[in-house]
C-alpha cells in the first residue's frame, strides 16, 4: 500500500510503498481515503517533538472504508465497505 512517511527530521515527506499490515481478531483494516496532518505532525517533522523511530506514517485523523474485520469485532459496530472516521489520541 502507499503511505506518505517521515523518513528524516526536517526533510520533505516521502511517498513509499509499504506492506499491508495483518489484522488481529479485535482489529479492523481501513482503506484510508483521506488523512489530516495537524500541528503535532508538523512538530514531529521539524524535530520539535519526538515520535519514535523513523520512518513513520504521520496523520491520526483518518477517513476511509472498512476493508477487513477481525473475527471478534462486533458486527453491529461495523461492516465491510462501511465508511468511517477515526480520530485517535496519541
C-alpha positions in Angstrom: 0.0 0.0 0.0 1.1 3.6 -0.4 1.9 5.8 2.6 3.3 9.3 2.9 6.1 9.0 5.5 8.5 11.0 7.6 11.9 9.5 6.9 14.2 12.2 8.2 13.6 15.2 10.6 13.4 18.4 8.7 13.1 16.8 5.2 10.1 16.6 2.9 7.7 13.6 3.5 8.1 10.7 1.1 5.6 8.6 -0.7 6.6 5.0 -0.1 5.2 1.5 -0.8 4.8 -0.5 2.5 3.2 -3.8 3.3 -0.5 -4.0 4.2 -0.5 -4.8 8.0 -2.1 -8.1 9.2 -5.1 -7.6 11.5 -5.8 -9.3 14.8 -9.1 -10.8 16.0 -10.2 -7.5 17.5 -9.0 -5.2 14.7 -10.4 -3.7 11.5 -8.4 -2.7 8.4 -9.3 0.6 6.9 -8.5 1.7 3.4 -7.6 5.3 4.0 -9.2 7.8 1.6 -8.1 11.0 3.5 -5.8 11.7 6.4 -5.2 15.1 8.1 -1.8 16.3 9.0 -2.1 18.6 12.0 0.3 20.9 14.0 1.6 18.0 16.1 2.7 16.2 12.9 4.4 19.4 11.7 6.3 19.5 15.1 7.4 15.9 14.5 8.7 16.8 11.1 10.5 19.8 12.4 12.1 17.8 15.3 10.3 19.9 18.0 8.6 16.8 19.4 9.7 13.2 19.3 7.6 10.5 17.7 9.6 7.3 17.8 11.8 5.5 15.4 11.8 6.6 11.7 10.4 6.1 9.2 6.8 6.7 10.4 3.5 7.4 8.8 2.0 10.7 10.1 -1.7 11.6 10.3 -4.0 10.4 13.0 -7.3 11.9 11.8 -8.4 9.4 9.1 -11.4 8.8 6.9 -11.8 5.6 4.9 -13.6 2.4 4.2 -13.6 -0.8 6.2 -11.7 -3.5 4.2 -11.3 -6.4 6.7 -12.9 -7.2 10.0 -11.4 -9.3 12.8 -13.3 -12.3 14.0 -14.1 -10.8 17.4 -15.3 -7.4 16.1 -19.0 -6.8 16.9 -20.9 -6.9 13.6 -23.3 -4.3 15.0 -20.3 -1.8 15.2 -19.1 -2.0 11.6 -19.3 -4.0 8.4 -17.2 -4.3 5.3 -17.4 -1.4 2.9 -18.7 0.9 5.6 -17.4 4.5 5.5 -15.8 5.5 8.8 -13.9 8.3 10.5 -11.1 7.6 13.0 -9.6 10.2 15.4 -7.1 8.6 17.7 -5.4 10.2 20.6 -1.6 9.9 20.7 
